[in-house]
């Protein structure tokens, strides 16, 4: 196999990218993320498994520019979607409270004691590329260490808390539990009843997007949880 050699355009383009970086700035290219950690030094933060060859070519260009790269502690993300999800869930277990002076690990908080917040409409892009608006939702989680209310992206909360809590929704006197296909079949076969959710809950309030279009059970919250 012939050794890859960078063209003049490869070297020139990379030099422009590097010159635009201040110390500690990050550079994302392809499936790789680097950080400028010195005058002529990059550190590879993460890359996908499939980017091994691409990273090797970056190293070749850096050598031509007389730059070095530290890559012995980079996070290598799997190309398998299931493994990617597992890695993200594992990383979430080490997240700490963002409040200054608080080092509480979020997984140690009461992940069931949270509130969904509808942040209103914001500009978005539809799948077919048309500019539109969409609702922005947050999960407000209380830190057990400092009592700070942490405003989280719903998908981050899902990684931290897991599917069961992510698909359990409390509103008013009701608690909704989204059913998997298997549980739905069991419920129907046993003569039980569930409800199909649209955009609103039983009290007429807008539901978070991940609950819309699901089939779930709806039960009255225990008195202790309502108080």
Number of C-alpha atoms within 10 A of each C-alpha: 3 4 5 9 11 14 10 10 9 13 18 13 11 15 14 10 12 19 10 9 14 13 13 13 13 18 19 12 13 11 15 23 19 22 21 19 17 14 13 15 17 25 21 21 19 19 23 18 15 14 17 14 10 16 20 12 16 19 18 18 21 20 13 13 14 10 16 17 19 15 16 9 10 15 15 16 20 16 12 10 10 10 12 14 14 14 15 15 17 13 12 19 15 13 14 15 21 14 15 7 8 14 13 18 17 24 16 13 17 13 17 14 11 18 15 18 16 14 10 10 12 10 11 14 11 11 7 6 8 9 10 11 13 13 13 17 19 19 21 19 22 21 24 15 15 14 12 15 15 17 17 16 13 19 14 15 22 18 19 22 19 14 12 12 15 21 17 17 21 19 17 12 15 18 16 23 21 25 19 13 10 8 12 18 12 13 15 11 10 9 7 11 12 17 13 14 18 15 13 13 20 16 10 8 11 13 20 19 14 12 22 15 11 16 19 22 19 21 13 14 16 11 8 6 10 12 6
